[in-house]
């Protein structure tokens, strides 16, 4: 009797998965994706706004 191997992704089992503790977040894609450039732009603009408000409200 020949055994057929499945083609596709090969998953390795972690010790927890082998013990029956399933990791549910493996197949979940992120719903909101933000690029690192956007994070830097938002952080810089937040710092500029906070500095401007600090100088204006003295």
Secondary structure, 3 states (H helix, E strand, C coil): CCCCCCCCCCCCCCHHHHCCCCCHHHHCCCCCCCCHHHHHHHHHHHHHHHHHHHHHCC
